[in-house]
Amino acid sequence: MNNEILGRLKKLQRNRSDTNAFANYDEFLPWSDSVSPLLEFDDVIHERFIFWTNHVKSAHRSGREHHDALGEAIGLVNQAITKLELQPQARQSKDKKISEQLKYPNKVTLKWLHHNVHWTLWAWLLGLLISAFTFGVFVADTPIYKSLKSNFSGTNIERKLTHKESKSSDINLQNSLEYLSQYSGTGNIIYEGYNLSSYSGLEETLKTVNSQRIEYPMRAVDITVVQQFLDSGNLKMAYFTASQLKKKQINLAKIRR
């Protein structure tokens, strides 16, 4: 397309220093009409050409000298021809460079990434990893994360205790001695001084567990779990684990009979 424009402009080209480039004004008009659409590939040259041709027309109508304006218009055509002659080579070089950049290997390897990925991208990725690690360290130290972690751990303990209770209920009488031998330990749950009024039934359950512990001793670790929940203020889990101990004591009583 540019080659066609270049060829037509060369046919319309005039010598700027030639004072007789046009025999008369009527010869200038069709020349300017033919050149104007050919210059639309460059907005700056096109707008300047229209300005100077309008200046020639205005000067002719008023009877003023218009030789300088005519020379400017001719000069713009010559500039456009020069620009088009240089443009294909520059565009071809640019297109070749882009084509080379767009060549991707059949398989992306670390070696290819090392040689083809700009160092700024590696720096950006490294910064992203450092930011993510720093953010993780910051979040891990927040009260919200600690609270969520504590609740999650409590849920896991609750599930384990529930599973343990399910296994206890299925113990066969033939294994009762082995089951009873697993239980040992002394000491009761210490709850004096704690405000348990906010959780109904908790204090009564703790009293029951402590009162039956002498006759049906439980493993010390079970008592420790309840005590830890009480000390941390997690009354919900303290009530749950104490209730599980109470149920185990009932099951043990059944086995002893």
C-alpha positions in Angstrom: 0.0 0.0 0.0 2.8 2.4 0.9 4.6 1.6 -2.4 1.5 2.6 -4.3 1.3 6.0 -2.4 5.0 6.6 -3.0 4.7 6.0 -6.7 1.7 8.4 -7.1 3.4 11.1 -5.0 6.5 10.9 -7.1 4.4 11.5 -10.2 3.0 14.6 -8.5 6.4 15.8 -7.2 7.5 19.3 -8.0 10.7 21.2 -7.6 10.4 23.7 -4.8 12.8 26.2 -6.3 10.9 26.2 -9.6 8.9 29.4 -9.8 7.0 28.0 -12.8 6.0 24.7 -11.2 2.4 25.4 -12.3 1.4 27.2 -15.4 -1.5 28.9 -13.7 -3.8 28.7 -10.7 -6.2 26.3 -12.4 -3.3 23.8 -12.7 -2.5 24.1 -9.0 -6.0 23.2 -7.8 -6.3 19.6 -9.2 -2.7 19.0 -8.0 -3.5 19.9 -4.4 -6.7 17.8 -4.6 -4.7 14.8 -5.8 -1.9 15.2 -3.2 -4.1 15.8 -0.1 -5.5 12.2 0.3 -2.1 10.7 -0.4 -0.7 12.4 2.7 -3.3 11.0 5.1 -0.8 8.4 6.3 0.9 11.1 8.3 -1.4 13.5 10.2 1.2 16.2 10.8 2.3 16.5 7.1 -1.3 16.3 6.0 -2.5 19.1 8.2 0.4 21.3 7.3 -0.2 20.7 3.6 -3.9 21.7 3.9 -2.8 24.8 5.8 -0.4 26.0 3.1 -2.7 25.1 0.1 -5.5 27.1 1.8 -3.1 29.9 2.2 -2.3 29.8 -1.5 -6.0 29.9 -2.4 -6.7 32.8 -0.1 -3.8 34.8 -1.4 -4.8 34.2 -5.0 -8.4 35.4 -4.3 -7.1 38.6 -2.6 -4.5 39.2 -5.3 -1.5 38.8 -2.9 1.8 37.0 -3.5 1.6 33.3 -2.7 5.0 32.0 -3.9 6.3 31.2 -0.4 3.1 29.3 0.6 3.3 27.3 -2.7 6.9 26.4 -1.9 5.9 25.1 1.5 3.2 22.9 0.0 5.6 21.5 -2.5 8.2 20.9 0.2 5.8 18.9 2.3 5.2 16.6 -0.7 8.9 16.0 -0.9 9.2 15.3 2.8 6.4 12.7 2.5 8.2 11.0 -0.4 11.4 10.8 1.7 9.6 9.4 4.7 7.9 6.7 2.6 11.2 5.7 1.1 12.7 5.2 4.5 9.7 3.6 6.1 9.7 0.1 4.5 13.3 -0.6 5.6 12.6 0.6 9.2 9.3 -1.4 9.3 10.9 -4.5 7.9 13.7 -4.3 10.6 11.1 -3.8 13.3 8.9 -6.6 12.1 11.9 -8.9 12.0 12.9 -8.0 15.5 9.4 -8.7 16.8 9.3 -12.0 14.9 12.5 -13.0 16.6 11.2 -12.1 20.0 8.0 -14.2 19.4 9.9 -17.4 18.7 9.2 -19.8 21.6 10.8 -23.2 22.1 8.8 -26.4 21.9 9.6 -27.0 25.5 10.2 -24.2 28.1 13.3 -25.2 30.2 15.1 -23.5 33.0 18.0 -22.7 30.7 15.7 -21.0 28.2 14.1 -19.0 31.0 17.5 -18.0 32.3 18.6 -16.7 28.9 15.3 -15.1 27.7 13.5 -13.8 30.8 14.6 -10.3 31.8 16.2 -9.9 35.2 13.5 -7.5 36.3 10.9 -10.2 36.1 13.1 -12.5 38.3 13.5 -9.6 40.7 9.7 -9.1 40.7 9.1 -12.7 41.5 11.7 -12.7 44.3 10.1 -9.7 45.8 6.7 -11.3 45.6 7.9 -14.4 47.5 9.6 -12.3 50.1 6.4 -10.2 50.5 4.3 -13.4 50.8 6.6 -14.8 53.5 6.7 -11.5 55.4 2.9 -11.3 55.3 2.6 -14.9 56.6 4.9 -14.2 59.5 2.9 -11.1 60.3 -0.5 -12.9 60.1 0.8 -15.8 62.3 1.5 -13.3 65.1 -1.9 -11.7 65.0 -4.6 -12.4 67.7 -7.1 -13.4 65.1 -4.9 -16.1 63.6 -4.0 -17.5 67.1 -7.7 -17.6 68.0 -8.6 -19.5 64.8 -5.7 -21.9 65.3 -6.8 -22.5 68.9 -10.4 -23.2 67.7 -9.2 -25.5 65.0 -7.0 -27.4 67.5 -10.0 -27.7 69.9 -12.2 -29.1 67.1 -9.6 -31.7 66.3 -9.4 -32.7 70.0 -13.2 -32.8 70.1 -13.3 -35.2 67.1 -10.6 -37.4 68.6 -12.5 -37.6 71.9 -15.7 -38.4 70.1 -14.0 -41.1 68.1 -12.4 -42.5 71.3 -15.9 -42.6 73.0 -17.3 -44.5 70.0 -14.5 -47.1 70.3 -15.1 -47.4 74.1 -18.7 -48.3 73.6 -17.7 -51.1 71.3 -15.3 -52.8 73.6 -16.0 -56.5 74.0 -16.2 -58.0 77.5 -13.4 -60.3 76.6 -11.0 -57.3 76.5 -12.3 -55.6 79.6 -9.3 -56.4 81.8 -6.9 -55.0 79.1 -9.1 -51.9 78.8 -9.2 -51.3 82.5 -5.4 -51.7 82.8 -4.9 -48.7 80.6 -6.4 -46.4 83.3 -4.3 -45.1 86.1 -3.4 -41.8 87.8 -4.3 -39.6 90.7 -5.5 -36.1 91.2 -8.8 -34.3 90.5 -9.8 -31.4 88.3 -9.1 -28.1 90.0 -11.9 -25.6 89.3 -12.2 -23.7 92.5 -11.8 -20.0 91.9 -13.0 -20.1 88.3 -16.2 -18.3 87.3 -18.3 -21.2 85.8 -21.7 -19.5 86.1 -21.7 -18.5 82.5 -21.8 -22.1 81.4 -24.7 -24.0 82.8 -24.0 -27.6 84.0 -20.2 -27.4 83.8 -19.5 -27.1 87.6 -22.0 -30.0 88.3 -20.3 -32.2 85.7 -16.8 -31.5 87.1 -18.0 -32.4 90.6 -19.4 -35.7 89.3 -16.2 -36.6 87.5 -14.1 -35.8 90.6 -16.4 -37.8 92.9 -16.3 -40.9 90.8 -12.6 -40.7 90.0 -11.6 -42.7 93.2 -13.8 -45.7 92.3 -13.3 -45.4 88.5 -9.8 -43.8 88.0 -9.3 -42.2 84.5 -6.0 -41.7 82.7 -4.1 -38.6 83.9 -3.9 -37.3 80.4 -7.8 -37.0 80.2 -7.8 -35.0 83.4 -5.0 -32.8 82.0 -7.0 -32.0 78.9 -10.0 -30.7 80.9 -7.7 -28.8 83.2 -6.0 -27.1 80.2 -9.3 -26.0 78.8 -10.4 -24.6 82.1 -7.1 -22.7 82.5 -7.4 -21.2 79.0 -11.0 -20.1 79.6 -12.4 -22.3 76.9 -15.5 -23.4 78.9 -17.2 -25.0 75.9 -14.4 -27.5 75.4 -14.0 -28.0 79.1 -17.6 -29.0 79.4 -17.4 -31.3 76.4 -14.3 -33.2 77.6 -15.7 -33.4 81.2 -18.9 -34.9 79.8 -16.9 -37.4 77.8 -15.1 -38.5 81.0 -18.4 -38.8 82.8 -19.7 -41.1 80.0 -16.5 -43.2 80.2 -16.9 -43.6 83.9 -20.4 -44.9 83.3 -19.1 -47.4 80.7 -16.4 -48.5 83.1 -19.0 -49.1 85.8 -20.9 -51.3 83.3 -17.8 -53.3 82.5 -16.9 -53.9 86.1 -20.4 -55.4 86.7 
